[in-house]
Amino acid sequence: MFQLSVIIPFRCESAATERLLQRLEGLLSTIPPGLPIEWMVVDSGSAHEYREQCSLLCEKFGATYLFQDTVGKMFSIGSARDFGVQFAQGAAVSFLDVDLRFSQDFWQRVLVLMNSWG
């Protein structure tokens, strides 16, 4: 069982937002191996061609890919997070936005904190 599920909301709709795929790849490439953490990307309404690229990135880096069909609707980061929580298998849930970065030991420290405080 996972101690923690980390949900990453995502949407890429056009060439104007393609940079988000690069940011997602950069983020997923920094995931520390071997931790009891479930990494989940909730693709909330990306255009078809970007949906495929997002799915392939998740597969490459071992993250779970979930598609929330909100095509044509306004992107809601809260809705994407709520959708991901429904599928999370961790004892706790955290969220990580695609444009955020963390130190190499951040997630290990989060697990230590969780174990210390319950």
Salt bridges, closest charged atoms under 4 A:
GLU13 OE2 - ARG11 NH1 3.61
GLU25 OE2 - LYS60 NZ 3.41
GLU52 OE2 - HIS48 NE2 2.59
ASP97 OD1 - ARG81 NH2 2.90
ASP105 OD2 - ARG109 NE 3.31
